[in-house]
Amino acid sequence: MTKIRDHVKRNRIRIGEFFQDHDPLRKGRIDATKFRTTLYAQKLQLTTQEYQMLEDRFRCEKDPIKIKYYDFNEEVERIFTEKDLEKNPVKALSAYTAPSILDPKNLLSDAEEKELQTCLDRIRVEIKNRRLLIKPFFQDKDKSNSGFITNTRFRSIFDNLKLWITQ
């Protein structure tokens, strides 16, 4: 479920709406093949075993061919908010934290962390003193508006602004 929740959270998908397309009577149940098809259409990279586990977990007791997508959707939608908050408006919600995709071996040591902080402080002071707006430079280099640029483009921005950074 964490893989599905991460995908839904990252792409802001309301997965229940896609299930409703296959359930014209809105009973909250669809065939297992339609369940898989809907998840596959959302570009979820699940293995056959993961699909089988989901189907077993949400299988309808009365009709074993059907999957209770409504229950599945309720569980997935909890990453956005809790249900029935209007009945309990003072309820404290916990923030969803996605699992880290970083390699634990790829963390900075204390010395590297200190050097990075020193470099960032130096760049911050330089940007503040020269009153630079660097966001437009990053937006120009990010043609796909993905929020990411290559290392080469990153370095070229700093070279153009004459902000010298270390390796």
Buried (B, 14 or more C-beta within 10 A) or exposed (E): EEEBBBBBBEEEBEBBEBBBEBBEEEEBBBBBEBBBBBBEEBEBEBEEEBBEEBBEEBBBEEEEEBBBBBBBBEBBBEBEEEEEEEEEEEEEEEEEEEEEEEEEEEEEEEEEEEBEEEBEEBBEEBBEEEEBEEEEBBEEBBEEEEEEBEEEBBEBBBEEBEBEEEE
